[in-house]
Amino acid sequence: MSAKETPRAAALRLLEAVLGEGRMLSEETLDGLSPGDRARAQRLAVDTLRHLDKADYVLEPYLKKAPPLRAMNVLRLATVELCSGGEAHGVVNDAVNLVGASKRGQVLKGMVNAVLRRVAGEGQERWDTAPGARLPAWLRQPLLASWGTPAVRAMEARFEEVPSLDLTAKGDAAALAQALAGDLLPTGTVRLAAGAQVSALAGFAEGAFWVQDAAAALPARLLAAQPGERVLDLCAAPGGKTMQLAASGAQVVALDLSQRRMTRLRDNLARVGLTAELVVGDALDHQGRYDAILLDAPCSATGTLRRHPDLPYVRDAAAVTELVELQARMLDHALGLLGPGGRLVYCTCSLLPQEGEAQVQAALARHADLRVEAVELAGVPEAWRTEEGGIRTRPDYWPDQGGMDGFYMARLTRAGGALPL
């Protein structure tokens, strides 16, 4: 990678990694760019993925046939920028240079120039009237079967929007909301408008908060760790839930398979002044006895599409089947680590019931002494409660407040009851 790579060239590289090679944006590096250019490249790529359907809709009348993928991605990138207020001369010239950077692309420079000049001149109206985005069929069909057309369309509308910035306060959430001029959501999360630079916020350096979606903050609250309890956080990184558990005064063991992600968790704990025992390893090999366990199981992450628009182009239905099998094994193993009267919260950031509601129902069938505790949580309406007693959040919930990630969670105990709260 050249040290002189421009933000637009880096954004194109990110698009090619996702759409051409099936890799997540998080797997790519932008080390050759300044912090400002890195943020711009990331934003351009994310915006293009978020509006890929609209870009293709705008481009359709100007293409007799689909060009090679690299050229198509150049056109998509430039179209999103042009239709979002980008300056035509710079956008078009850079696009022509990008496609012409390779020998094979030289012959496409004229086409890219002609198409984008038409987009710059007349594409805005088509952009403004484009149909709403549609999820890929592998994901859309099971969501339609589970939640129905109105709910799925509402979710798809949310996926096109830039999500807000959600914070969990280490201390008084109301005071943090007031200090940052944010909104205090019913569940205790502080919400700021999208685009805020986290590290520049008052209280960041002092460890007054951490970034965590409002839905992602609920599983740890459902577990309700108590001071002095021995608590296990399985699949812990990057650590939002670990920090919630540690802030409760519990003795927290945080386990994750990834050394790289665990390093990030260690840094996050240090910034907020909290402690936990960090273990790098496989959750299925871990042994011990715990009063409470939080299992945030590996999943399709389809509930986080608002923040990760690359996911639909990287995941597929076959991967979900493998994950469901792994989740069941991890849940059974985690249940075996509970001490007498212990409790376990199982959660996934998935919109697919097979990774949530159905997974818990299957566990109840496998374990005759297992039950779900339908615990009330502040700010969580009864409508979010599922048939078996869990909690389901979706991106179309809280439409007037900016939505939330999709999560499933359930608190499980064995016969004999849970520890007192």
Secondary structure, 3 states (H helix, E strand, C coil): CCCCCCHHHHHHHHHHHHHHHCCCHHHCCCCCCCHHHHHHHHHHHHHHHHCHHHHHHHHHHHCCCCCCHHHHHHHHHHHHHHCCCCCHHHHHHHHHHHHCCCCCCHHHHHHHHHHHHHHHHHHHHHHHCCCCCCCCHHHHHHHHHHHCHHHHHHHHHHHCCCCCEEEEECCCHHHHHHHHCCEECCCCCEEECCCCCHHHCCCCCCCCEEECCCCCCHHHHHHCCCCCCEEEEECCCCCHHHHHHHHCCCEEEEEECCHHHHHHHHHHHHHHCCCCEEEECCHHHCCCCEEEEEEECCCCCHHHCCCCCCHHHCCCHHHHHHHHHHHHHHHHHHHCCEEEEEEEEEEECCCCHHHCHHHHHHHHHHCCCEEEECCCCCCCCHHHECCCCCEEECCCCCHHHCCCCCEEEEEEEECCCCCCC
